[in-house]
Amino acid sequence: MQLFSLDFGPPYDVELQWAQQVAHHLKQPLHRVPAGPDQVGSALVETAAALEQPFGDGVTVPLFLLGRAAAQQVAVVFNGEGGDQVFGGGPTSR
């Protein structure tokens, strides 16, 4: 099992500590995938080209970066995106 987490850098890396705790608990390494402004900007055109139709979710490019990094290590990915819906929704859905 390989574990991956996006790293948006401070001050936007608040969830990274939880990913590190899970990795430590599972005794697995955590692959941190940089997703700061430089990485997102560099991947914007490549991400748009990979889409079949226009898509405007703000996490699209970071998830593209994560998928690209994971594809170098594994053949199957289980993504945690959407977990808010499973656990009662994000702040805007309450």
DSSP file (Angstrom, degrees, kcal/mol; ACC not computed):
  #  RESIDUE AA STRUCTURE BP1 BP2  ACC     N-H-->O    O-->H-N    N-H-->O    O-->H-N    TCO  KAPPA ALPHA  PHI   PSI    X-CA   Y-CA   Z-CA
    1    1 A M              0   0    0      0, 0.0     2,-0.4     0, 0.0    73,-0.0   0.000 360.0 360.0 360.0 136.5    0.0    0.0    0.0
    2    2 A Q        -     0   0    0     26,-0.1     2,-0.4    28,-0.0    28,-0.1  -0.960 360.0-152.6-118.3 137.9    1.2    3.5   -0.9
    3    3 A L  E     -a   30   0A   0     26,-1.0    28,-3.4    -2,-0.4     2,-0.3  -0.931  13.1-175.4-114.7 135.0   -0.2    6.6    0.7
    4    4 A F  E     +a   31   0A   0     -2,-0.4     2,-0.3    26,-0.2    28,-0.2  -0.951   4.7 179.8-128.4 146.0   -0.2   10.0   -1.0
    5    5 A S  E     -a   32   0A   0     26,-2.4    28,-3.0    -2,-0.3     2,-0.2  -0.992  29.6-117.3-145.3 140.1   -1.2   13.5    0.1
    6    6 A L  E     -a   33   0A   0     -2,-0.3     2,-0.6    26,-0.2    26,-0.0  -0.521  22.1-154.0 -71.3 141.4   -1.3   16.8   -1.5
    7    7 A D  E     +a   34   0A   0     26,-3.0    28,-2.7    -2,-0.2    29,-0.2  -0.907  18.1 174.4-120.7 101.0    1.0   19.4    0.1
    8    8 A F        -     0   0    0     -2,-0.6     4,-0.2     4,-0.3     5,-0.2   0.531  44.7-124.8 -82.0  -6.3   -0.3   22.9   -0.6
    9    9 A G    >   -     0   0    0      3,-0.1     3,-2.0     2,-0.1     5,-0.2   0.138  52.9  -7.5  77.9 159.9    2.4   24.4    1.6
   10   10 A P  T 3  S+     0   0    0      0, 0.0    -3,-0.0     0, 0.0     0, 0.0  -0.343 126.4  15.0 -65.9 146.2    1.8   26.8    4.6
   11   11 A P  T 3  S+     0   0    0      0, 0.0     3,-0.3     0, 0.0    -2,-0.1  -0.920 128.6  53.1 -91.7  16.6   -0.7   28.1    5.6
   12   12 A Y  S <  S+     0   0    0     -3,-2.0    -4,-0.3    -4,-0.2     3,-0.3   0.197  84.3  86.6 -97.9  15.7   -2.8   25.7    3.4
   13   13 A D    >>  +     0   0    0      1,-0.2     3,-1.2    -5,-0.2     4,-0.6  -0.047  45.5 126.2-104.4  31.0   -1.4   22.4    4.6
   14   14 A V  T 34 S+     0   0    0     -3,-0.3     3,-0.3     1,-0.3     4,-0.3   0.774  73.0  50.1 -64.5 -27.3   -3.7   22.0    7.6
   15   15 A E  T >> S+     0   0    0     -3,-0.3     4,-1.8     1,-0.2     3,-0.5   0.623  89.5  82.4 -85.4 -12.0   -4.8   18.5    6.6
   16   16 A L  H <> S+     0   0    0     -3,-1.2     4,-2.4     1,-0.2    -1,-0.2   0.866  84.1  58.8 -61.8 -37.0   -1.3   17.2    6.1
   17   17 A Q  H 3X S+     0   0    0     -4,-0.6     4,-1.9    -3,-0.3    -1,-0.2   0.870 105.9  49.5 -61.3 -35.1   -0.8   16.5    9.8
   18   18 A W  H <> S+     0   0    0     -3,-0.5     4,-2.3    -4,-0.3    -1,-0.2   0.894 109.4  50.7 -71.5 -39.3   -3.8   14.2    9.7
   19   19 A A  H  X S+     0   0    0     -4,-1.8     4,-2.5     1,-0.2    -2,-0.2   0.901 110.0  51.1 -62.6 -39.9   -2.4   12.4    6.7
   20   20 A Q  H  X S+     0   0    0     -4,-2.4     4,-2.5     2,-0.2    -2,-0.2   0.887 108.8  51.0 -64.9 -38.6    0.9   12.0    8.5
   21   21 A Q  H  X S+     0   0    0     -4,-1.9     4,-2.7     2,-0.2    -2,-0.2   0.911 110.6  48.5 -65.2 -41.7   -0.9   10.5   11.6
   22   22 A V  H  X S+     0   0    0     -4,-2.3     4,-2.5     2,-0.2    -2,-0.2   0.936 112.1  49.0 -63.0 -45.6   -2.7    8.0    9.4
   23   23 A A  H  X>S+     0   0    0     -4,-2.5     5,-2.6     1,-0.2     4,-0.6   0.913 112.3  48.3 -60.4 -43.0    0.5    7.0    7.7
   24   24 A H  H ><5S+     0   0    0     -4,-2.5     3,-0.9     3,-0.2    -1,-0.2   0.925 111.2  50.2 -63.1 -44.2    2.3    6.6   11.0
   25   25 A H  H 3<5S+     0   0    0     -4,-2.7    -2,-0.2     1,-0.3    -1,-0.2   0.885 114.6  43.8 -61.0 -39.5   -0.6    4.5   12.4
   26   26 A L  H 3<5S-     0   0    0     -4,-2.5    -1,-0.3    -5,-0.2    -2,-0.2   0.499 108.7-126.8 -84.0  -3.1   -0.5    2.3    9.4
   27   27 A K  T <<5 +     0   0    0     -3,-0.9    -3,-0.2    -4,-0.6    -4,-0.1   0.905  67.3 129.2  56.8  43.9    3.3    2.1    9.5
   28   28 A Q      < -     0   0    0     -5,-2.6    -1,-0.2    -6,-0.1    -2,-0.1  -0.942  63.5-106.9-126.2 147.4    3.4    3.2    5.8
   29   29 A P        -     0   0    0      0, 0.0   -26,-1.0     0, 0.0     2,-0.6  -0.429  28.8-136.3 -70.2 150.6    5.4    6.0    4.2
   30   30 A L  E     -a    3   0A   0    -28,-0.1     2,-0.7    -2,-0.1   -26,-0.2  -0.945   7.7-147.9-110.1 121.2    3.4    9.1    3.1
   31   31 A H  E     -a    4   0A   0    -28,-3.4   -26,-2.4    -2,-0.6     2,-0.6  -0.800  13.1-151.9 -87.9 115.3    4.3   10.5   -0.3
   32   32 A R  E     -a    5   0A   0     -2,-0.7   -26,-0.2   -28,-0.2   -28,-0.0  -0.788   5.4-157.6 -90.4 124.4    3.8   14.3   -0.2
   33   33 A V  E     -a    6   0A   0    -28,-3.0   -26,-3.0    -2,-0.6    33,-0.1  -0.897  18.0-128.4-105.6 111.4    2.9   15.7   -3.6
   34   34 A P  E     +a    7   0A   0      0, 0.0   -26,-0.2     0, 0.0   -28,-0.0  -0.357  33.7 168.8 -60.8 132.6    3.7   19.4   -3.9
   35   35 A A        +     0   0    0    -28,-2.7   -27,-0.1    -2,-0.1   -29,-0.0  -0.201  24.1 136.9-140.0  42.7    0.7   21.4   -5.1
   36   36 A G  S  > S-     0   0    0    -29,-0.2     4,-2.7     1,-0.1     5,-0.3  -0.177  74.3 -81.5 -79.9-179.2    1.7   25.0   -4.6
   37   37 A P  H  > S+     0   0    0      0, 0.0     4,-2.6     0, 0.0     5,-0.2   0.853 128.8  51.9 -54.7 -39.4    1.1   27.8   -7.1
   38   38 A D  H  > S+     0   0    0      2,-0.2     4,-2.1     1,-0.2     5,-0.1   0.932 112.9  43.9 -65.2 -44.9    4.1   26.9   -9.2
   39   39 A Q  H  > S+     0   0    0      2,-0.2     4,-1.5     1,-0.2    -1,-0.2   0.914 116.1  47.1 -67.5 -42.6    3.2   23.3   -9.5
   40   40 A V  H  X S+     0   0    0     -4,-2.7     4,-0.8     1,-0.2     3,-0.3   0.932 112.8  49.4 -65.1 -45.0   -0.5   24.1  -10.2
   41   41 A G  H >< S+     0   0    0     -4,-2.6     3,-0.6    -5,-0.3     4,-0.4   0.893 110.7  50.2 -60.1 -40.4    0.4   26.7  -12.8
   42   42 A S  H 3< S+     0   0    0     -4,-2.1     4,-0.3     1,-0.2    -1,-0.2   0.789 115.1  43.1 -68.8 -27.8    2.8   24.4  -14.5
   43   43 A A  H 3X S+     0   0    0     -4,-1.5     4,-2.6    -3,-0.3    -1,-0.2   0.443  86.7  94.7 -98.0  -0.8    0.2   21.6  -14.8
   44   44 A L  H <X S+     0   0    0     -4,-0.8     4,-2.4    -3,-0.6     5,-0.2   0.922  88.4  41.6 -61.0 -48.9   -2.8   23.7  -15.8
   45   45 A V  H  > S+     0   0    0     -4,-0.4     4,-2.2     1,-0.2    -1,-0.2   0.917 115.8  49.9 -66.8 -43.0   -2.5   23.2  -19.6
   46   46 A E  H  > S+     0   0    0     -4,-0.3     4,-1.1     2,-0.2    -1,-0.2   0.885 112.1  49.0 -63.2 -38.6   -1.7   19.5  -19.3
   47   47 A T  H >X S+     0   0    0     -4,-2.6     4,-0.8     2,-0.2     3,-0.6   0.941 110.7  49.2 -65.8 -47.4   -4.7   19.0  -17.0
   48   48 A A  H >< S+     0   0    0     -4,-2.4     3,-0.8     1,-0.2    -2,-0.2   0.881 109.2  53.2 -60.1 -38.3   -7.0   20.9  -19.3
   49   49 A A  H 3< S+     0   0    0     -4,-2.2    -1,-0.2     1,-0.2    -2,-0.2   0.786 105.0  55.6 -67.5 -26.9   -5.8   18.8  -22.2
   50   50 A A  H << S+     0   0    0     -4,-1.1    -1,-0.2    -3,-0.6     2,-0.2   0.645  90.7  91.4 -81.2 -14.4   -6.5   15.6  -20.3
   51   51 A L    <<  -     0   0    0     -4,-0.8     4,-0.0    -3,-0.8    -3,-0.0  -0.570  67.8-147.1 -84.1 144.8  -10.2   16.5  -19.7
   52   52 A E  S    S+     0   0    0     -2,-0.2    -1,-0.1     1,-0.2    -4,-0.0   0.730  84.0   6.0 -79.8 -23.3  -12.9   15.4  -22.1
   53   53 A Q  S    S-     0   0    0     -5,-0.0    -1,-0.2     0, 0.0     0, 0.0  -0.961 100.4 -67.5-152.1 163.7  -14.9   18.5  -21.5
   54   54 A P        -     0   0    0      0, 0.0     2,-0.3     0, 0.0    -2,-0.1  -0.255  51.2-179.7 -57.7 142.8  -14.6   21.8  -19.6
   55   55 A F        -     0   0    0      2,-0.1    -4,-0.1    -4,-0.0     5,-0.0  -0.983  17.5-168.2-148.5 131.8  -14.5   21.3  -15.8
   56   56 A G        +     0   0    0     -2,-0.3     2,-0.3     4,-0.0    -1,-0.0   0.160  36.2 133.1-115.8  20.7  -14.3   24.1  -13.2
   57   57 A D    >   -     0   0    0      1,-0.1     3,-1.9     2,-0.1     4,-0.3  -0.565  54.0-137.4 -73.0 130.2  -13.6   22.4   -9.9
   58   58 A G  T 3  S+     0   0    0     -2,-0.3     3,-0.2     1,-0.3    -1,-0.1   0.650 100.9  55.6 -63.3 -16.1  -10.7   24.1   -8.0
   59   59 A V  T 3> S+     0   0    0      1,-0.2     4,-2.5     2,-0.1    -1,-0.3   0.423  79.3  96.4 -96.1   1.1   -9.2   20.8   -7.0
   60   60 A T  H <> S+     0   0    0     -3,-1.9     4,-1.9     1,-0.2    -1,-0.2   0.933  86.2  42.8 -58.4 -50.6   -8.9   19.4  -10.5
   61   61 A V  H  > S+     0   0    0     -4,-0.3     4,-2.4     2,-0.2    -1,-0.2   0.938 114.2  50.0 -67.0 -46.1   -5.3   20.4  -11.1
   62   62 A P  H  > S+     0   0    0      0, 0.0     4,-2.4     0, 0.0    -1,-0.2   0.914 111.9  48.8 -57.8 -40.3   -4.1   19.3   -7.7
   63   63 A L  H  X S+     0   0    0     -4,-2.5     4,-2.8     2,-0.2    -2,-0.2   0.848 108.1  54.5 -68.1 -31.4   -5.8   15.9   -8.1
   64   64 A F  H  X S+     0   0    0     -4,-1.9     4,-2.6    -5,-0.2    -1,-0.2   0.931 109.0  48.3 -62.1 -45.2   -4.2   15.7  -11.6
   65   65 A L  H  X S+     0   0    0     -4,-2.4     4,-2.2     2,-0.2    -2,-0.2   0.911 112.7  48.4 -60.3 -42.9   -0.8   16.2   -9.9
   66   66 A L  H  X S+     0   0    0     -4,-2.4     4,-2.8     2,-0.2    -2,-0.2   0.926 112.1  48.6 -63.8 -45.1   -1.6   13.6   -7.3
   67   67 A G  H  X S+     0   0    0     -4,-2.8     4,-2.4     1,-0.2    -2,-0.2   0.892 110.3  51.2 -62.3 -40.1   -2.7   11.1   -9.9
   68   68 A R  H  X S+     0   0    0     -4,-2.6     4,-0.6     2,-0.2    -1,-0.2   0.914 112.8  45.6 -64.2 -42.3    0.4   11.7  -11.9
   69   69 A A  H >< S+     0   0    0     -4,-2.2     3,-0.9     1,-0.2     4,-0.3   0.917 113.9  48.7 -66.5 -43.0    2.6   11.1   -8.9
   70   70 A A  H >X S+     0   0    0     -4,-2.8     4,-2.8     1,-0.2     3,-2.1   0.875 101.6  63.5 -65.6 -36.8    0.6    8.0   -7.8
   71   71 A A  H 3< S+     0   0    0     -4,-2.4    -1,-0.2     1,-0.3    -2,-0.2   0.725  95.7  60.5 -62.4 -20.7    0.8    6.5  -11.3
   72   72 A Q  T << S+     0   0    0     -3,-0.9    -1,-0.3    -4,-0.6    -2,-0.2   0.660 118.8  27.4 -77.0 -15.2    4.6    6.3  -11.0
   73   73 A Q  T <4 S+     0   0    0     -3,-2.1     2,-0.3    -4,-0.3    -2,-0.2   0.722 123.2  25.6-115.2 -33.2    4.2    4.0   -8.0
   74   74 A V     <  -     0   0    0     -4,-2.8    -1,-0.2     1,-0.1     3,-0.1  -0.849  50.6-143.8-137.0 164.9    0.9    2.1   -8.3
   75   75 A A  S    S+     0   0    0     -2,-0.3     2,-0.4     1,-0.2    -1,-0.1   0.641  88.9  45.1-102.7 -20.8   -1.7    0.8  -10.8
   76   76 A V        -     0   0    0     -6,-0.1     2,-0.4     2,-0.0    -1,-0.2  -0.980  65.8-165.4-129.1 137.8   -4.9    1.4   -8.8
   77   77 A V        -     0   0    0     -2,-0.4     2,-0.6    -3,-0.1   -10,-0.0  -0.985  10.5-161.5-126.4 130.4   -5.8    4.4   -6.7
   78   78 A F        -     0   0    0     -2,-0.4     2,-0.4     2,-0.0    -2,-0.0  -0.963  24.5-151.6-105.2 118.0   -8.5    4.8   -4.1
   79   79 A N        -     0   0    0     -2,-0.6    -2,-0.0     1,-0.1     0, 0.0  -0.733  18.3-155.8 -99.2 136.0   -9.2    8.5   -3.7
   80   80 A G    >   +     0   0    0     -2,-0.4     3,-1.7     2,-0.1    -1,-0.1   0.508  56.8 121.7 -84.2  -5.2  -10.4   10.1   -0.5
   81   81 A E  T 3  S+     0   0    0      1,-0.3    -2,-0.1     2,-0.1     0, 0.0  -0.368  71.0  35.2 -58.6 132.8  -11.9   13.1   -2.4
   82   82 A G  T >> S+     0   0    0     -2,-0.0     4,-1.0     3,-0.0     3,-0.9   0.399  75.9 124.6 100.3  -1.4  -15.6   13.3   -1.6
   83   83 A G  H <>  +     0   0    0     -3,-1.7     4,-2.0     1,-0.2     6,-0.2   0.784  63.1  68.9 -62.7 -27.3  -15.2   12.1    2.0
   84   84 A D  H 34>S+     0   0    0      1,-0.2     5,-4.7     2,-0.2    -1,-0.2   0.902  98.1  51.2 -57.1 -39.9  -17.0   15.2    3.2
   85   85 A Q  H X45S+     0   0    0     -3,-0.9     3,-0.9     3,-0.2    -1,-0.2   0.870 108.3  51.4 -66.7 -35.7  -20.2   13.9    1.7
   86   86 A V  H 3<5S+     0   0    0     -4,-1.0    -1,-0.2     1,-0.2    -2,-0.2   0.871 113.8  44.3 -67.6 -36.3  -19.8   10.6    3.4
   87   87 A F  T 3<5S-     0   0    0     -4,-2.0    -1,-0.2     1,-0.0    -2,-0.2  -0.023 136.8 -70.4-104.4  30.1  -19.2   12.2    6.9
   88   88 A G  T < 5S-     0   0    0     -3,-0.9    -3,-0.2    -5,-0.1    -2,-0.1   0.474  80.0 -84.4 103.6   2.5  -22.0   14.8    6.7
   89   89 A G      < -     0   0    0     -5,-4.7    -4,-0.1    -6,-0.2    -6,-0.0   0.068  50.8 -70.1  89.4 160.9  -20.8   17.3    4.1
   90   90 A G    >   -     0   0    0      1,-0.1     3,-1.5     3,-0.0     4,-0.4  -0.138  61.9 -81.3 -79.9-178.1  -18.6   20.3    4.2
   91   91 A P  G >  S+     0   0    0      0, 0.0     3,-0.7     0, 0.0    -1,-0.1   0.787 127.6  54.6 -59.9 -29.8  -19.3   23.6    5.8
   92   92 A T  G 3  S+     0   0    0      1,-0.2    -3,-0.0     2,-0.1     0, 0.0   0.647 104.6  54.4 -80.4 -13.2  -21.5   24.9    2.9
   93   93 A S  G <         0   0    0     -3,-1.5    -1,-0.2     1,-0.2    -5,-0.0   0.428 360.0 360.0-100.2   1.9  -23.8   21.8    2.9
   94   94 A R    <         0   0    0     -3,-0.7    -1,-0.2    -4,-0.4    -2,-0.1   0.452 360.0 360.0 -92.5 360.0  -24.8   22.0    6.6
